[in-house]
Amino acid sequence: MKKFSLANSAALVTGSSKGIGQAIADGLHEAGAAVVYHGNTARPAAIPPGCTFVDGDLLAPDAPAKLVAAAFAVQPRLDLLVANAGSFFDRPFLEMDAATWDKTMNLNVRATYFLCQAFAKELIARNRPGAIVIVSSTNGFQSEEDSTAYDSSKGALVMMTRSLAQALIGHGIRVNGLAPGLIRTPLTAALGSGDKAKHYEKKILLKRLGEPEDCAGTAVFLLSPASAYIVGQVVVVDGGLTVSQIGRM
């Protein structure tokens, strides 16, 4: 269907040098969008030919605005944003320190908020409609052991999705969210294939951990004309992880 095509769009995907972000960026590229990839390293070899790449650490207060400016400089047609960049720095709650808490909130929450603001300002200045997808997590709905700062940050992104949707819809900018469950990425590599992975597989209705590519189709849909009447929603992509209370024995 043409409504699922992104052939006339251009997208910036933050944190797209690996993992979920890279899979989403690849999916947008396959759907026809011109994609600007982003990471805080040199350009990865896996980025498709013809796609552009901008680097930058989003922890600095002015980094989101600088990144958006750089992205528009290399791709002036930008009208789509996937705010995916984020990470996990947690330690047990009673051992948490202010520096670790601040680092989590600055990257996962503050950077996302001001990235969306800078992107929206650019679209409004150009009188251009657009769409934003904020990547949160099932941790925004359900807590996890030794994950208090991360859980708090992802919960903030769930509400940020709804709040920014209301703030920006009058400018023709739709905001929705994507909440991945347990996805095999460098961030979850410690799960491996041992007892922990087997435990989670019993809880997940599809009986497997997700792959980054499992998130790509949802992102394409939420950014495409096919979802034109969807605003302020957070779509959970978790294989059924959060559906069952107990899981299989």
Order of alpha helices (4+ residues) and beta strands (2+ residues): beta-alpha-beta-beta-alpha-beta-alpha-alpha-beta-alpha-beta-alpha-alpha-beta
